[in-house]
Amino acid sequence: MALETLPSSDFSNFIIYDTISATPFSSYEYSSETSLLLEENRVKHHEHDPALVTRKRQCGEPEAVGQRRNFAVQGRKKRRRKTRICKSKEEAETQRMTHITVERNRRKQMNEHLAVLRSLMPESYVQRGDQASIVGGAIEFVKELEHLMQSLEAKKFQLLHQGVALTSTEEDKAISNSMIMTPPFANFFVHPQYTWSLAHKYTSSSETAAAAIADIEVTLIETHANLRILTRRSPRKLSKLVAGFQALFLTILHLNVTTMDPLVLFSISTKVEEGCQLGSVDDIATAVHNLLRMIDDEASLCC
């Protein structure tokens, strides 16, 4: 390379020549190439910067195609293909016909049972012949029969008391006394949660059974609860009990009342509403027992 001597006034403007290719090399071209190299280095540095990569992922910027393919290959899971059971047309048709036959037999048996159930009830309990009307009428008829049995139980207990005074022999008096010792309506309680008059029959050492003020038995099927309550008679106890059931979100569907001085037996069919906080038979029995205790306390204060 050769540098020509220039005057001092022209020293700022000079040109460098390449002796081999004789191409001019200006300061402008040098600056452009340098800026291009710096831009490439900056891009490479940003691609390997973890903070920038995270920011791009959060902003949803697309990554390189090769990286996306690698991630897809690494994250891909092998799925086992389920073996398909290939059925022939004959097997499929046989299965369909079997299902139709089973369903037809089930409907036939259901219709026969409904017909028998309708024949056992009085016409007044079945207004229409559809399935819902027959089942609803059967429920009402069973409740009516239950009430009749409870009334007959009360009359039987009263007749036994009267028969003791009329018996002449000691053997007859002993038999009558043994029958009277059985508490009234005992046959209607199978597994009560609270025992009061039945305490000698159902022995229990729990404090709740000892402090019970009523015989309470609750059965729960899905959202329907059936209660039997044997307690002492008191004024307006039934109305207060109905109001208490409404406060507990228990809607009364059917109610039977059988009285035998000084006792009263309630047979109540209820529906558990959505807002009810009582989820088991023990919870319902405890709530009803507390309700009866409050009613008895109010009655004692009024007296």
C-alpha positions as CSV (number, residue, x, y, z in Angstrom):
1,M,0.0,0.0,0.0
2,A,1.2,3.5,-0.7
3,L,0.4,6.8,0.9
4,E,0.8,9.9,-1.1
5,T,1.9,13.1,0.6
6,L,-0.8,15.7,0.7
7,P,-0.8,19.2,1.7
8,S,-2.0,20.0,5.2
9,S,-5.1,21.6,3.9
10,D,-6.2,18.4,2.1
11,F,-5.1,16.0,4.9
12,S,-8.7,15.6,6.1
13,N,-9.8,14.3,2.7
14,F,-7.8,11.3,1.6
15,I,-8.3,8.0,-0.1
16,I,-6.6,4.7,0.6
17,Y,-6.0,2.4,-2.4
18,D,-5.4,-1.3,-2.3
19,T,-2.4,-2.1,-4.4
20,I,-3.6,-5.6,-5.2
21,S,-7.2,-5.0,-6.3
22,A,-7.0,-1.2,-6.6
23,T,-10.4,-0.8,-5.1
24,P,-11.1,2.2,-3.0
25,F,-11.7,1.7,0.7
26,S,-13.7,4.5,2.2
27,S,-14.6,5.2,5.8
28,Y,-18.3,4.9,4.9
29,E,-18.0,1.3,3.7
30,Y,-16.0,0.4,6.7
31,S,-18.6,1.8,9.0
32,S,-21.5,-0.1,7.2
33,E,-19.6,-3.5,7.4
34,T,-18.8,-2.9,11.0
35,S,-22.4,-2.1,11.9
36,L,-23.5,-5.3,10.0
37,L,-21.2,-7.5,12.0
38,L,-22.4,-5.9,15.3
39,E,-26.0,-6.5,14.3
40,E,-25.3,-10.2,13.7
41,N,-23.5,-10.5,17.0
42,R,-26.4,-8.8,18.8
43,V,-29.0,-11.1,17.2
44,K,-27.0,-14.2,18.2
45,H,-26.5,-12.9,21.7
46,H,-30.3,-12.2,22.1
47,E,-31.2,-15.7,20.8
48,H,-29.2,-17.2,23.7
49,D,-30.4,-14.8,26.3
50,P,-32.7,-16.7,28.7
51,A,-34.5,-13.6,29.8
52,L,-35.3,-12.6,26.3
53,V,-36.5,-16.2,25.4
54,T,-38.8,-16.2,28.4
55,R,-40.2,-12.8,27.4
56,K,-40.9,-14.0,23.9
57,R,-42.7,-17.1,25.2
58,Q,-44.9,-15.0,27.4
59,C,-45.7,-12.6,24.6
60,G,-46.5,-15.5,22.3
61,E,-43.8,-14.8,19.8
62,P,-43.0,-17.8,17.5
63,E,-39.8,-19.6,18.1
64,A,-37.5,-21.1,15.6
65,V,-38.9,-23.9,13.5
66,G,-36.1,-26.3,14.5
67,Q,-36.6,-25.7,18.2
68,R,-40.4,-26.2,17.9
69,R,-39.9,-29.5,16.1
70,N,-37.4,-30.7,18.8
71,F,-39.8,-29.8,21.6
72,A,-42.7,-31.5,19.8
73,V,-40.6,-34.7,19.4
74,Q,-39.5,-34.6,23.1
75,G,-43.0,-33.9,24.4
76,R,-44.7,-36.4,22.2
77,K,-46.1,-39.4,24.1
78,K,-46.7,-42.7,22.5
79,R,-50.3,-43.6,22.7
80,R,-51.4,-47.2,22.7
81,R,-54.0,-47.9,20.2
82,K,-57.0,-49.7,21.6
83,T,-57.7,-52.9,19.9
84,R,-61.0,-52.7,18.1
85,I,-63.2,-55.7,18.4
86,C,-64.5,-56.3,14.9
87,K,-67.9,-57.8,15.1
88,S,-69.6,-59.3,12.1
89,K,-73.0,-58.2,11.0
90,E,-74.5,-61.4,12.4
91,E,-73.0,-60.9,15.9
92,A,-74.1,-57.2,16.0
93,E,-77.6,-58.2,14.9
94,T,-77.8,-61.0,17.5
95,Q,-76.7,-58.6,20.3
96,R,-79.3,-56.0,19.2
97,M,-82.1,-58.6,19.2
98,T,-81.0,-59.8,22.6
99,H,-81.2,-56.3,24.0
100,I,-84.6,-55.8,22.5
101,T,-85.9,-59.0,24.0
102,V,-84.6,-58.2,27.5
103,E,-86.1,-54.7,27.4
104,R,-89.5,-56.1,26.1
105,N,-89.6,-58.6,29.0
106,R,-88.8,-55.9,31.5
107,R,-91.6,-53.7,30.3
108,K,-94.0,-56.6,30.2
109,Q,-93.2,-57.6,33.8
110,M,-93.5,-53.9,35.0
111,N,-96.9,-53.6,33.3
112,E,-98.1,-56.8,35.0
113,H,-97.0,-55.6,38.4
114,L,-98.7,-52.3,37.9
115,A,-101.9,-54.0,36.9
116,V,-101.8,-56.2,40.0
117,L,-101.1,-53.1,42.2
118,R,-104.0,-51.2,40.7
119,S,-106.3,-54.2,41.3
120,L,-105.4,-54.2,45.0
121,M,-106.4,-50.6,45.5
122,P,-109.8,-49.0,45.6
123,E,-110.9,-47.0,42.6
124,S,-110.8,-43.8,44.5
125,Y,-107.0,-44.0,44.8
126,V,-106.4,-44.4,41.1
127,Q,-107.9,-41.6,38.9
128,R,-105.9,-42.5,35.8
129,G,-104.2,-45.6,34.4
130,D,-100.7,-44.2,33.8
131,Q,-97.7,-45.4,35.8
132,A,-97.2,-42.3,37.9
133,S,-100.9,-42.2,39.0
134,I,-100.8,-45.9,40.0
135,V,-97.6,-45.5,42.0
136,G,-98.9,-42.3,43.6
137,G,-102.2,-43.9,44.5
138,A,-100.3,-46.9,46.0
139,I,-98.4,-44.5,48.3
140,E,-101.5,-42.9,49.5
141,F,-103.2,-46.3,50.1
142,V,-100.2,-47.6,52.1
143,K,-100.2,-44.5,54.3
144,E,-103.9,-44.9,54.9
145,L,-103.4,-48.6,55.9
146,E,-100.6,-47.6,58.2
147,H,-102.9,-45.1,59.9
148,L,-105.5,-47.7,60.3
149,M,-103.1,-50.1,61.9
150,Q,-101.9,-47.4,64.3
151,S,-105.5,-46.7,65.3
152,L,-106.2,-50.4,65.9
153,E,-103.1,-50.7,68.0
154,A,-104.3,-47.8,70.2
155,K,-107.8,-49.5,70.6
156,K,-106.2,-52.8,71.4
157,F,-104.1,-51.2,74.1
158,Q,-107.1,-49.6,75.7
159,L,-109.1,-52.8,75.6
160,L,-106.3,-54.6,77.4
161,H,-106.4,-52.1,80.2
162,Q,-110.1,-52.5,80.5
163,G,-109.8,-56.3,80.4
164,V,-107.5,-56.4,83.4
165,A,-110.2,-55.2,85.7
166,L,-112.8,-57.6,84.3
167,T,-110.7,-60.8,84.5
168,S,-111.5,-63.1,87.4
169,T,-108.7,-65.6,87.5
170,E,-105.1,-64.8,88.4
171,E,-103.8,-66.5,85.3
172,D,-105.8,-64.3,83.0
173,K,-104.6,-61.2,84.9
174,A,-101.0,-62.3,84.5
175,I,-101.4,-62.7,80.7
176,S,-103.1,-59.3,80.4
177,N,-100.4,-57.6,82.5
178,S,-97.6,-59.2,80.3
179,M,-99.3,-57.8,77.2
180,I,-99.8,-54.4,78.7
181,M,-96.1,-54.2,79.6
182,T,-95.3,-54.0,75.9
183,P,-95.2,-50.3,75.1
184,P,-97.8,-48.9,72.7
185,F,-96.9,-48.7,69.0
186,A,-93.7,-50.7,69.7
187,N,-94.2,-52.6,66.5
188,F,-93.8,-49.5,64.4
189,F,-90.3,-48.8,65.7
190,V,-87.5,-51.0,64.4
191,H,-84.2,-49.1,65.0
192,P,-85.1,-45.8,66.6
193,Q,-82.4,-43.1,67.1
194,Y,-84.0,-42.0,70.3
195,T,-85.8,-44.2,72.8
196,W,-88.1,-43.0,75.6
197,S,-91.1,-45.4,76.2
198,L,-89.1,-48.2,74.5
199,A,-86.1,-47.8,76.7
200,H,-86.6,-51.2,78.4
201,K,-86.8,-52.9,75.1
202,Y,-83.8,-51.2,73.4
203,T,-81.1,-51.2,76.0
204,S,-78.6,-48.4,75.4
205,S,-76.0,-46.8,77.7
206,S,-75.7,-43.5,75.7
207,E,-76.6,-40.3,77.4
208,T,-78.8,-39.2,74.5
209,A,-81.0,-42.3,74.8
210,A,-81.3,-41.8,78.6
211,A,-82.2,-38.1,78.2
212,A,-84.7,-38.7,75.4
213,I,-88.1,-37.2,75.6
214,A,-89.6,-39.1,72.7
215,D,-89.3,-42.2,70.6
216,I,-87.9,-41.0,67.2
217,E,-87.0,-43.2,64.2
218,V,-85.9,-41.7,60.9
219,T,-85.4,-43.6,57.6
220,L,-83.8,-41.7,54.7
221,I,-83.8,-42.8,51.0
222,E,-82.2,-40.2,48.7
223,T,-84.1,-37.0,49.4
224,H,-87.1,-38.5,51.2
225,A,-87.2,-39.0,54.9
226,N,-89.8,-40.9,56.8
227,L,-90.2,-40.2,60.6
228,R,-92.1,-41.8,63.4
229,I,-92.4,-39.8,66.6
230,L,-94.0,-41.0,69.8
231,T,-94.3,-38.3,72.5
232,R,-96.6,-36.8,75.1
233,R,-99.6,-34.8,74.1
234,S,-99.6,-31.1,74.6
235,P,-101.6,-28.1,73.2
236,R,-100.5,-26.9,69.8
237,K,-97.6,-29.4,69.6
238,L,-98.5,-30.4,66.0
239,S,-98.6,-26.8,64.6
240,K,-95.3,-26.0,66.3
241,L,-93.8,-29.2,64.9
242,V,-94.9,-28.4,61.4
243,A,-93.5,-24.9,61.6
244,G,-90.2,-26.3,62.9
245,F,-90.0,-28.8,60.0
246,Q,-90.4,-25.9,57.6
247,A,-87.5,-24.0,59.3
248,L,-85.4,-27.1,58.9
249,F,-86.1,-27.2,55.1
250,L,-88.1,-30.4,55.5
251,T,-91.3,-30.3,53.3
252,I,-94.1,-32.4,54.8
253,L,-95.7,-34.6,52.1
254,H,-97.9,-36.8,54.3
255,L,-98.9,-36.8,57.9
256,N,-100.7,-39.3,60.1
257,V,-101.7,-38.6,63.7
258,T,-102.8,-41.2,66.2
259,T,-103.7,-40.3,69.8
260,M,-103.9,-42.4,72.8
261,D,-104.0,-40.6,76.1
262,P,-101.6,-39.3,77.2
263,L,-99.5,-40.2,74.1
264,V,-99.5,-39.2,70.4
265,L,-97.9,-40.9,67.5
266,F,-96.8,-38.9,64.4
267,S,-96.0,-40.6,61.1
268,I,-94.5,-38.0,58.8
269,S,-93.2,-38.3,55.3
270,T,-91.0,-35.4,54.2
271,K,-88.8,-34.3,51.4
272,V,-85.3,-32.9,52.1
273,E,-85.0,-29.6,50.3
274,E,-81.7,-28.1,48.9
275,G,-81.2,-25.7,51.7
276,C,-81.4,-28.4,54.4
277,Q,-78.2,-28.9,56.4
278,L,-79.2,-32.3,57.7
279,G,-77.5,-35.0,55.7
280,S,-78.0,-38.2,57.7
281,V,-80.7,-39.9,59.8
282,D,-78.9,-39.1,63.0
283,D,-78.8,-35.4,62.1
284,I,-82.5,-35.3,61.3
285,A,-83.4,-37.2,64.5
286,T,-81.2,-34.9,66.6
287,A,-82.8,-31.8,65.1
288,V,-86.3,-33.1,65.7
289,H,-85.5,-34.1,69.2
290,N,-84.2,-30.6,70.0
291,L,-87.3,-29.2,68.4
292,L,-89.5,-31.3,70.7
293,R,-87.5,-30.3,73.7
294,M,-88.0,-26.6,72.9
295,I,-91.7,-27.1,72.4
296,D,-92.0,-28.9,75.8
297,D,-90.0,-26.1,77.5
298,E,-92.3,-23.5,76.1
299,A,-95.4,-25.4,77.2
300,S,-94.0,-25.8,80.8
301,L,-93.3,-22.0,81.0
302,C,-96.8,-21.2,79.9
303,C,-98.2,-23.4,82.6
